[in-house]
Amino acid sequence: MYAFSVILSYMKSMKSRVAERGQVTIPKRLRDRLGVKPGTVLEFSEERGRLIAVKSGGTDPVTEVYGCLGKKINTDTVVAQLRARR
């Protein structure tokens, strides 16, 4: 039970003020602990009066590398062209 109360007090000690434009800085210790890095996408929701932020699953690997070879066409078009050559 002691470890649980230590974790709760650790979490309660991290505070951040909402800026005029609604921006909030996530404390560095929490970012490091949760692996939140620049570019990380967070999904926000509300649950019983609490703000919940969850790291988004991101995009699929194909979308991540789309266009890396300089081609400006999508996979479906490439596959259709390859099938047409048969």
C-alpha positions as CSV (number, residue, x, y, z in Angstrom):
1,M,0.0,0.0,0.0
2,Y,2.9,2.4,0.7
3,A,4.3,2.1,-2.8
4,F,0.9,3.0,-4.2
5,S,0.6,6.1,-2.1
6,V,4.1,7.2,-3.1
7,I,3.1,6.8,-6.8
8,L,0.0,8.9,-6.2
9,S,1.9,11.6,-4.4
10,Y,4.4,11.6,-7.2
11,M,1.7,12.0,-9.8
12,K,-0.1,14.8,-7.8
13,S,3.1,16.8,-7.5
14,M,3.3,17.4,-11.2
15,K,1.3,20.5,-12.2
16,S,1.1,22.6,-15.3
17,R,-0.9,25.8,-15.9
18,V,-3.2,26.1,-19.0
19,A,-1.9,29.0,-21.2
20,E,-4.1,31.6,-22.7
21,R,-4.4,29.7,-26.0
22,G,-5.2,26.4,-24.2
23,Q,-1.7,25.0,-24.3
24,V,-0.3,22.8,-21.5
25,T,3.3,21.7,-21.0
26,I,3.6,18.1,-19.9
27,P,6.2,17.9,-17.1
28,K,9.6,16.5,-18.4
29,R,9.7,13.7,-15.8
30,L,6.3,12.5,-17.0
31,R,7.2,12.8,-20.7
32,D,10.4,10.8,-20.1
33,R,8.6,8.2,-18.1
34,L,5.8,7.7,-20.7
35,G,8.0,8.1,-23.8
36,V,6.2,11.2,-25.0
37,K,8.7,12.8,-27.5
38,P,8.4,15.7,-30.0
39,G,6.0,14.6,-32.7
40,T,4.1,12.1,-30.5
41,V,0.4,12.3,-31.3
42,L,-1.9,12.3,-28.2
43,E,-5.6,11.5,-28.3
44,F,-7.7,13.3,-25.7
45,S,-10.9,12.2,-24.1
46,E,-12.9,13.0,-21.0
47,E,-13.9,10.4,-18.4
48,R,-15.9,11.3,-15.3
49,G,-14.6,14.8,-15.2
50,R,-11.0,13.9,-15.9
51,L,-8.9,14.7,-18.9
52,I,-7.4,11.6,-20.4
53,A,-4.5,11.7,-22.9
54,V,-3.3,8.5,-24.6
55,K,-0.5,8.1,-27.1
56,S,-2.1,7.5,-30.5
57,G,-1.2,4.3,-32.3
58,G,0.1,6.4,-35.1
59,T,-0.2,5.7,-38.8
60,D,0.4,2.4,-40.5
61,P,4.0,1.6,-41.7
62,V,3.1,2.0,-45.4
63,T,1.7,5.5,-44.8
64,E,4.9,6.4,-42.9
65,V,7.1,5.7,-45.9
66,Y,4.7,6.8,-48.6
67,G,6.6,8.9,-51.1
68,C,10.0,8.1,-49.8
69,L,11.2,6.9,-53.2
70,G,10.1,10.0,-54.9
71,K,7.1,8.4,-56.5
72,K,3.9,10.5,-56.1
73,I,1.5,7.6,-56.7
74,N,-0.1,5.3,-54.2
75,T,0.2,1.6,-53.8
76,D,-3.0,0.7,-55.5
77,T,-1.9,2.6,-58.7
78,V,1.5,0.8,-58.7
79,V,-0.2,-2.6,-58.3
80,A,-2.7,-1.8,-61.1
81,Q,0.2,-0.8,-63.4
82,L,2.1,-4.0,-62.6
83,R,-0.9,-6.1,-63.3
84,A,-1.5,-4.3,-66.6
85,R,2.0,-5.3,-67.8
86,R,1.2,-9.0,-67.6
